[in-house]
Amino acid sequence: MDFTPTESQQQLAAAARRIAERIAPDYAQRERDARIEPELRQEIGRLGLIAPELPERWGGRDEERLTSGMITEEIARGDFNVAYLQIIGSLVGQILAHHAPEELAGRWVPRITSGEGIVAIGLSEPQAGSDAGSPKLAARRDGSDWVLNGTKSMSFALQAEATVVFAKTDPDASRGHGISAFLVELDAPGVELERSPDMGTRAVSRGLAHLTDVRVPAEHLIGVEGEGFVQVMQGFDYSRALIGLQCIGPAAASVDETWDYTRQRTAFDHPLSSFQGVAFPLAEAETLLTAARLLCYQTLWLKDQGLPHTAQAAMCKWWAPKTAYDVINQCLLLHGQLGYTTTLPFEQRMRDVLGLQIGDGTAQIMKMVIARQKVGREFAP
């Protein structure tokens, strides 16, 4: 495995870094506004920083998946929530590009990659976040349409134009089967949106989409009827590695800021960084973040090579968010009383990163995935 960045990767990562430096001062303001500016989203899209791994005909750049990971981490250093645009763009863009009818993909994927629009994904439901294989959202045929009833939880619920949802189309099928994927436009009759009162990641306006007799055209079916869950879940291995790098971004920024602070701040006539109790935790943080980053890179490399990477992706998803949270917490403590204030970004970063110890798969689910990959379902939890 060679992770030496190509010239194209260097250019895109540098563009993402410049964006991060510019948007960092408004990180807290976006939380207060509970939104990401459309102009910023469109700028990121114009720079090719949303789903660059997609083909050029869909507005992508035919880049490696590793490139998307590098972009995600760089943007997340400045604003954890803005980096969601790249993750959702890559996840949903690939679902539509690979499984949606040509006309549907041609309409929506370029809007995603350009930043003109957001297409969310509704997999979880309020009553069963981890049990995605048994959705309560139901879809039934009515002439040439499908009629959907139920509720989905999703990021960007109040900013997206549409969402990909998973609904039970065969009520008699076993868990994980008889589930189909649909694209639902969120301004359709019967859709009611509700903001979730989350403690973090407020800028991505997570919420609930309540669907009551929502009519969806037959051409909005994504993939094969009854097999949407099996087909589309394969894309989550990819997004789990991106999420790992999203969490590493603000943690790495926190460590850099703390090194600077401890060099400048003195105690007992010496810089704080000269004390082992200060320097050693930061050295440990550097080591942990480097290891987590390499794990994510390996996962993306395996994806690019067409090799199995489910276990590695699950490792990224449970370990990187936890590690990032612990590192940011340590940086907050090393800033003393100042770190406990809202003047510095540590408390917001902690709240934001904490959400991904829950969303998109808990640590317990990820460890179960790893175990099943190693010994098989019949021998694992």
C-alpha positions as CSV (number, residue, x, y, z in Angstrom):
1,M,0.0,0.0,0.0
2,D,1.4,3.4,-1.1
3,F,-0.4,6.4,0.3
4,T,1.9,8.9,-1.3
5,P,-0.5,11.5,-2.6
6,T,-0.8,12.0,-6.3
7,E,-0.6,15.5,-7.8
8,S,-4.4,15.6,-8.1
9,Q,-4.9,14.5,-4.5
10,Q,-2.5,17.2,-3.3
11,Q,-4.3,19.9,-5.3
12,L,-7.7,18.8,-4.0
13,A,-6.5,18.4,-0.4
14,A,-4.9,21.9,-0.6
15,A,-8.2,23.3,-1.9
16,A,-10.0,21.6,1.0
17,R,-7.5,23.0,3.5
18,R,-8.0,26.5,2.2
19,I,-11.7,26.1,2.6
20,A,-11.2,24.8,6.2
21,E,-9.1,27.7,7.2
22,R,-11.6,30.2,5.9
23,I,-14.7,28.5,7.4
24,A,-13.2,27.7,10.9
25,P,-14.1,31.1,12.5
26,D,-17.8,30.5,11.7
27,Y,-18.0,27.0,13.1
28,A,-20.0,28.1,16.1
29,Q,-22.2,30.5,14.1
30,R,-23.3,27.7,11.8
31,E,-24.4,25.8,14.9
32,R,-26.4,28.8,16.0
33,D,-27.9,29.1,12.6
34,A,-28.5,25.4,12.4
35,R,-27.6,25.4,8.7
36,I,-24.8,25.4,6.2
37,E,-24.8,28.3,3.8
38,P,-25.9,27.2,0.3
39,E,-23.3,29.5,-1.2
40,L,-20.6,27.6,0.7
41,R,-22.0,24.3,-0.4
42,Q,-22.0,25.4,-4.0
43,E,-18.4,26.7,-3.7
44,I,-17.2,23.3,-2.4
45,G,-19.0,21.6,-5.2
46,R,-17.4,23.9,-7.8
47,L,-14.0,23.0,-6.5
48,G,-14.7,19.4,-7.0
49,L,-14.7,18.6,-3.3
50,I,-18.0,16.6,-3.2
51,A,-17.9,13.0,-4.3
52,P,-14.8,13.4,-6.6
53,E,-14.7,9.6,-7.0
54,L,-17.8,9.6,-9.2
55,P,-17.4,9.6,-13.0
56,E,-17.0,12.8,-14.8
57,R,-20.3,12.4,-16.6
58,W,-22.0,12.7,-13.2
59,G,-19.9,15.8,-12.2
60,G,-17.2,13.8,-10.4
61,R,-13.5,13.6,-11.2
62,D,-12.9,9.9,-11.5
63,E,-10.7,10.1,-8.4
64,E,-9.8,7.3,-6.0
65,R,-11.9,6.9,-2.8
66,L,-8.8,7.8,-0.8
67,T,-9.0,11.3,-2.3
68,S,-12.5,11.7,-0.8
69,G,-11.1,10.7,2.5
70,M,-8.3,13.2,2.4
71,I,-10.8,16.0,1.5
72,T,-13.2,14.9,4.3
73,E,-10.5,15.2,6.9
74,E,-9.2,18.5,5.7
75,I,-12.6,20.2,5.7
76,A,-13.5,18.7,9.1
77,R,-10.5,20.4,10.6
78,G,-12.2,23.7,10.0
79,D,-15.9,22.6,10.5
80,F,-16.9,19.1,11.3
81,N,-20.4,19.6,10.0
82,V,-19.5,21.1,6.6
83,A,-17.5,17.8,6.0
84,Y,-20.9,16.0,6.1
85,L,-21.6,17.4,2.7
86,Q,-18.8,15.3,1.2
87,I,-19.7,12.2,3.1
88,I,-23.4,12.3,2.3
89,G,-22.5,13.3,-1.3
90,S,-20.3,10.3,-1.7
91,L,-22.6,7.9,-0.1
92,V,-25.8,8.9,-1.8
93,G,-24.1,9.8,-5.1
94,Q,-22.7,6.3,-5.4
95,I,-26.1,4.7,-4.5
96,L,-27.8,6.7,-7.3
97,A,-25.0,6.4,-9.8
98,H,-24.8,2.6,-9.4
99,H,-28.4,1.6,-8.8
100,A,-30.9,4.3,-9.9
101,P,-32.4,4.4,-13.3
102,E,-30.3,6.4,-15.7
103,E,-32.7,9.3,-16.0
104,L,-33.1,9.6,-12.2
105,A,-29.4,9.5,-11.6
106,G,-28.8,12.0,-14.4
107,R,-31.1,14.4,-12.7
108,W,-29.8,14.2,-9.1
109,V,-26.2,13.1,-9.1
110,P,-24.9,16.3,-10.8
111,R,-26.8,18.4,-8.3
112,I,-25.0,16.5,-5.5
113,T,-21.5,16.9,-7.0
114,S,-22.0,20.5,-7.9
115,G,-23.3,21.4,-4.4
116,E,-26.5,22.7,-6.0
117,G,-28.6,20.4,-3.9
118,I,-28.5,17.8,-1.1
119,V,-30.0,14.3,-1.2
120,A,-30.2,12.9,2.3
121,I,-30.4,9.2,3.3
122,G,-33.1,7.8,5.5
123,L,-32.1,4.4,6.8
124,S,-32.7,4.7,10.6
125,E,-36.1,5.1,12.2
126,P,-37.0,6.6,15.6
127,Q,-37.9,3.3,17.3
128,A,-35.1,1.2,15.8
129,G,-31.9,3.0,15.0
130,S,-29.6,0.0,14.8
131,D,-32.2,-2.5,13.5
132,A,-32.2,-1.1,10.0
133,G,-33.1,-4.5,8.5
134,S,-36.6,-4.3,9.9
135,P,-38.0,-0.9,8.8
136,K,-41.5,0.2,9.8
137,L,-41.7,2.5,6.7
138,A,-44.0,0.6,4.3
139,A,-44.4,0.9,0.6
140,R,-47.3,-0.5,-1.4
141,R,-48.1,-0.4,-5.1
142,D,-51.0,1.7,-6.3
143,G,-51.2,1.7,-10.1
144,S,-47.9,3.0,-11.5
145,D,-46.9,4.6,-8.2
146,W,-45.7,3.5,-4.8
147,V,-47.4,4.8,-1.6
148,L,-45.2,5.3,1.4
149,N,-46.2,5.5,5.1
150,G,-43.8,5.8,8.0
151,T,-41.1,7.9,9.5
152,K,-37.3,8.2,8.8
153,S,-34.5,9.9,10.7
154,M,-31.8,11.6,8.7
155,S,-29.2,14.3,8.6
156,F,-29.9,17.4,6.5
157,A,-33.7,16.7,6.9
158,L,-34.4,20.4,6.8
159,Q,-31.9,21.3,4.1
160,A,-32.1,18.5,1.6
161,E,-34.3,18.5,-1.5
162,A,-34.8,14.8,-1.6
163,T,-33.8,11.7,0.3
164,V,-33.2,8.0,-0.3
165,V,-35.3,5.9,2.0
166,F,-35.6,2.2,2.6
167,A,-39.1,0.7,2.9
168,K,-40.6,-2.7,3.4
169,T,-42.2,-3.7,0.1
170,D,-42.8,-7.4,1.1
171,P,-44.2,-7.6,4.6
172,D,-43.8,-11.3,4.7
173,A,-40.1,-11.3,3.9
174,S,-37.5,-12.1,6.7
175,R,-35.3,-9.5,8.3
176,G,-33.1,-7.6,5.8
177,H,-35.2,-8.9,2.8
178,G,-38.2,-7.5,1.0
179,I,-36.8,-4.0,1.4
180,S,-36.7,-1.5,-1.4
181,A,-35.0,1.8,-1.8
182,F,-36.8,4.9,-3.2
183,L,-35.9,8.5,-3.9
184,V,-38.5,10.8,-2.2
185,E,-38.6,14.5,-2.9
186,L,-39.1,16.3,0.4
187,D,-41.5,18.8,-0.9
188,A,-43.9,16.1,-2.0
189,P,-47.5,16.1,-0.6
190,G,-47.7,14.1,2.6
191,V,-44.1,14.8,3.8
192,E,-43.8,16.6,7.1
193,L,-40.4,17.5,8.5
194,E,-39.5,17.8,12.1
195,R,-36.2,19.1,13.5
196,S,-34.4,16.9,16.1
197,P,-33.3,18.7,19.3
198,D,-29.8,17.3,19.2
199,M,-27.0,18.4,21.5
200,G,-24.5,18.6,18.6
201,T,-24.2,18.6,14.8
202,R,-27.0,21.2,14.7
203,A,-25.7,22.7,11.4
204,V,-26.7,19.5,9.6
205,S,-30.2,19.9,10.9
206,R,-30.9,16.2,11.6
207,G,-34.6,15.5,11.9
208,L,-37.5,13.3,11.1
209,A,-39.4,13.0,7.8
210,H,-42.9,11.8,8.4
211,L,-44.4,10.3,5.3
212,T,-48.2,10.0,5.1
213,D,-49.6,8.5,1.9
214,V,-46.6,9.9,-0.1
215,R,-46.9,8.9,-3.7
216,V,-43.6,8.0,-5.4
217,P,-43.4,7.3,-9.2
218,A,-42.3,3.8,-10.1
219,E,-39.1,5.2,-11.8
220,H,-38.0,6.4,-8.3
221,L,-37.4,2.9,-7.3
222,I,-33.6,2.4,-6.8
223,G,-32.2,-1.0,-7.6
224,V,-34.1,-4.2,-7.7
225,E,-37.4,-4.4,-5.9
226,G,-37.0,-6.2,-2.6
227,E,-33.2,-6.1,-2.7
228,G,-32.5,-2.4,-2.0
229,F,-31.3,-3.0,1.5
230,V,-28.8,-5.7,0.4
231,Q,-27.6,-3.8,-2.6
232,V,-27.2,-0.4,-1.0
233,M,-25.8,-1.5,2.4
234,Q,-22.6,-2.3,0.6
235,G,-21.9,1.4,0.2
236,F,-21.8,1.9,3.9
237,D,-18.4,0.3,4.3
238,Y,-17.1,3.2,2.2
239,S,-18.8,5.9,4.2
240,R,-17.7,4.4,7.5
241,A,-14.1,5.1,6.6
242,L,-15.0,8.6,5.6
243,I,-16.7,9.1,8.9
244,G,-13.5,8.0,10.7
245,L,-11.5,10.7,8.9
246,Q,-14.3,13.2,9.5
247,C,-13.8,12.6,13.3
248,I,-10.0,12.6,13.0
249,G,-10.1,16.1,11.4
250,P,-11.2,18.2,14.5
251,A,-9.2,16.0,16.8
252,A,-6.0,16.7,14.8
253,A,-6.8,20.4,14.7
254,S,-7.3,20.3,18.5
255,V,-3.9,18.7,19.0
256,D,-2.2,21.2,16.8
257,E,-3.8,24.1,18.7
258,T,-2.9,22.5,22.1
259,W,0.8,22.1,21.1
260,D,0.8,25.8,20.2
261,Y,-0.9,26.8,23.5
262,T,1.4,24.7,25.7
263,R,4.5,26.2,24.1
264,Q,3.3,29.7,24.8
265,R,1.7,29.2,28.2
266,T,4.1,29.1,31.2
267,A,3.8,27.6,34.7
268,F,6.5,27.6,37.3
269,D,8.7,29.6,34.9
270,H,8.6,26.9,32.2
271,P,6.5,26.3,29.1
272,L,3.7,23.9,29.8
273,S,5.0,21.7,27.0
274,S,8.2,21.0,29.0
275,F,6.2,19.0,31.5
276,Q,5.8,15.3,30.9
277,G,2.2,15.4,32.2
278,V,1.4,17.8,29.3
279,A,3.6,16.6,26.5
280,F,3.1,12.9,26.9
281,P,-0.7,12.9,26.5
282,L,-0.3,15.0,23.3
283,A,2.4,12.6,22.0
284,E,-0.1,9.7,22.7
285,A,-2.8,11.6,20.9
286,E,-0.5,12.1,17.8
287,T,0.1,8.4,17.8
288,L,-3.5,7.4,18.1
289,L,-4.7,9.7,15.4
290,T,-1.9,8.6,13.1
291,A,-2.9,5.0,13.6
292,A,-6.6,5.7,13.1
293,R,-5.9,7.7,9.9
294,L,-3.8,4.8,8.5
295,L,-6.6,2.4,9.3
296,C,-9.1,4.6,7.3
297,Y,-6.6,5.0,4.5
298,Q,-6.2,1.2,4.3
299,T,-9.9,0.7,4.2
300,L,-10.3,3.2,1.3
301,W,-7.3,1.6,-0.5
302,L,-8.9,-1.8,-0.2
303,K,-12.2,-0.4,-1.6
304,D,-10.3,1.1,-4.5
305,Q,-8.6,-2.2,-5.2
306,G,-12.0,-4.1,-5.1
307,L,-10.8,-6.1,-2.1
308,P,-12.9,-7.0,1.0
309,H,-12.9,-4.2,3.6
310,T,-16.0,-4.7,5.7
311,A,-14.2,-5.5,8.9
312,Q,-11.7,-2.6,8.5
313,A,-14.6,-0.3,7.8
314,A,-16.3,-1.3,11.0
315,M,-13.0,-0.8,12.9
316,C,-12.9,2.8,11.4
317,K,-16.4,3.5,12.5
318,W,-16.2,2.5,16.1
319,W,-12.6,3.3,16.9
320,A,-12.0,6.7,15.2
321,P,-15.0,8.5,16.7
322,K,-14.1,7.2,20.2
323,T,-10.4,8.1,19.8
324,A,-11.3,11.5,18.4
325,Y,-13.6,12.3,21.3
326,D,-11.0,11.2,23.9
327,V,-8.3,13.3,22.2
328,I,-10.5,16.4,22.0
329,N,-11.4,15.9,25.7
330,Q,-7.7,15.7,26.6
331,C,-7.0,18.9,24.7
332,L,-9.8,20.7,26.5
333,L,-8.4,19.7,29.8
334,L,-4.9,20.8,28.9
335,H,-6.3,24.3,28.3
336,G,-7.5,24.5,31.9
337,Q,-10.3,26.9,32.7
338,L,-10.2,28.4,29.3
339,G,-10.8,25.1,27.7
340,Y,-14.0,24.7,29.6
341,T,-15.5,27.9,28.1
342,T,-17.4,28.2,24.8
343,T,-14.7,30.7,23.7
344,L,-12.7,27.8,22.3
345,P,-14.1,25.2,20.0
346,F,-13.4,22.1,22.1
347,E,-16.8,21.7,23.7
348,Q,-18.5,22.0,20.3
349,R,-16.1,19.5,18.7
350,M,-16.7,17.1,21.5
351,R,-20.5,17.3,21.1
352,D,-20.3,17.0,17.4
353,V,-17.9,14.0,17.4
354,L,-19.9,12.3,20.1
355,G,-22.9,12.0,17.7
356,L,-20.9,9.6,15.5
357,Q,-20.4,7.2,18.4
358,I,-24.2,6.7,17.9
359,G,-25.2,7.6,14.3
360,D,-24.4,5.4,11.3
361,G,-23.7,2.4,13.5
362,T,-22.9,2.2,17.2
363,A,-19.6,0.6,18.5
364,Q,-21.5,-2.5,19.5
365,I,-22.9,-3.0,16.0
366,M,-19.5,-2.4,14.5
367,K,-17.8,-4.9,16.8
368,M,-20.5,-7.4,15.9
369,V,-19.7,-6.8,12.2
370,I,-16.0,-7.4,12.8
371,A,-16.7,-10.7,14.7
372,R,-19.0,-12.0,12.0
373,Q,-16.3,-11.2,9.4
374,K,-13.8,-13.2,11.4
375,V,-15.7,-16.3,12.5
376,G,-19.0,-16.2,10.6
377,R,-22.5,-15.4,11.6
378,E,-23.2,-18.8,13.2
379,F,-20.3,-18.3,15.7
380,A,-20.6,-14.6,16.4
381,P,-23.1,-12.5,18.4
